[in-house]
Amino acid sequence: MQEFTNEPIDTRNLPRFEAVPFEPLHPKYWTVLLVSYGIFYLILGLGLGAMIYFVDEVAAHALWPVLGYVVLLQLNLLLMRIGFKKKGFAFRTHDVLFRSGIIATSTIVIPYNRIQHVALHEGMISRMFGLAKVEIFTAGGKESDIEIPGIAKAHAEDIKQLLMGKIQKQL
């Protein structure tokens, strides 16, 4: 019988995921975000305009809702840009990494042996720009654990094949 040992691990010498070079999202994805949010803010602006036009009490003080709309639009645009620049992904020998976040940066690391399923998703606007989203699922949930948006479709298909190959080797 083998004797039990429980040696301490020096945590200062563990590999650092922060040193991994993250691949940024495709530059066209910024345009996809602008179009998507542009449609949302257009509808919101039309609603605000209709409210100002048809409601006399709002029309008398139209400056404040319009000013709030403009400030909200600019703040959202700024936060979207910062969030876009901070997102990135990387594939290593044994795992996949995805980084996101504006104020607090979050990095998700999933070992290949935990991946159960990989899906490719193309939204209507993303498809117009030749982009796709790779969704990576692990056991125990119905929602994806990692969603990597803004990848060129051919590159996304290559990533899916890579991950499916890793899954097949483990079966």
Disulfide bonds with the S-S distance in Angstrom:
none
